[in-house]
Amino acid sequence: MAILIDDPRWPAHGRLWAHLISDSKLSELHAFAAANGIPPRSFDLDHYDVPDEAHARLVAAGANHVDGHELVRRLIASGLRVRARDRR
């Protein structure tokens, strides 16, 4: 069981964003996010969008930094991935 975060490389709203996931349970992800001040509105079905300025703090709190390919691979393997076509 791990919380994973990728590089903040997704632009939106004048900043860069990273993705925060769990590789096993959404409850673990929600607990980690709440404990680290990530608002519930940042949750997007299978991940949290987190701003670049929170990245180092979340890694220091225990999130494992991985590249984007590894993050997606682990999310799919967990069974928690919500595919783009299922997001509607």
C-alpha positions, -999 to +999 in steps of 0.1 A: +000+000+000+014+033-011+005+069-018+021+080-051+026+115-066+039+123-101+057+154-113+038+187-114+036+191-152-001+196-160-009+233-166-042+248-154-053+280-137-019+296-140+001+269-122+013+233-127-004+203-111+006+168-100-016+137-094-018+120-061-031+084-060-032+053-039-021+020-053-046+000-032-076+019-016-094+051-020-099+053+017-062+054+022-059+082-004-087+103+011-072+099+046-037+110+034-052+140+015-073+151+045-043+148+069-022+169+045-047+197+038-057+187+003-094+198-001-120+173-012-128+194-042-094+184-056-105+147-059-112+136-095-127+101-094-094+082-089-068+108-080-063+142-064-050+171-084-024+189-063-006+222-071+031+223-076+037+242-044+023+212-024+045+186-041+076+187-017+054+189+014+034+158+003+066+138-005+080+148+030+047+135+045+052+101+029+040+102-007+063+083-030+075+103-060+072+084-093+071+094-129+038+098-147+041+064-165+047+045-133+018+064-116-006+054-143+007+018-144+002+014-106-033+030-107-044+006-135-029-023-116-048-013-084-081-016-102-090+020-091-084+036-125-114+054-140-110+055-177-116+087-197-146+072-215-162+063-181-158+098-167-189+111-183 
